[in-house]
Amino acid sequence: MGGILGLARRAGRLVVGDQGCRKALAQGRARLIILATDGSERTQKTFRELGKKAGVSTCRVASKAELGRWLGRDQVAVAAITDDQLVRKLKSIVSGAGDENTRG
């Protein structure tokens, strides 16, 4: 999981943080929203709703600290992958990724 997210980050196909993810959703670039399992209820609810409205899947995969470690930051509560191929690869290795919402 961390390897794919790191690859997405290095390839410029990953957006990290609240504002960046909101912008990617608004521009139609987000393909999968990744939420930290220990992120705030408000953040999780907000991005599940934004994802549903945009037809973008969401998944919860790791703690904020672990996501941050994978992405070269202290902590990450929300990130978005902007590449369909990387999303397919991620979903193939993570059981349940993208089950909260579906991309229409």
Secondary structure, DSSP 8 states (H G I E B T S, - for coil): -HHHHHHHHHTT-EEESHHHHHHHHHTT--SEEEEETTS-HHHHHHHHHHHHHHT-EEEEEE-HHHHHHHHTSS--SEEEE--HHHHHHHHHHSTTTT-SS---
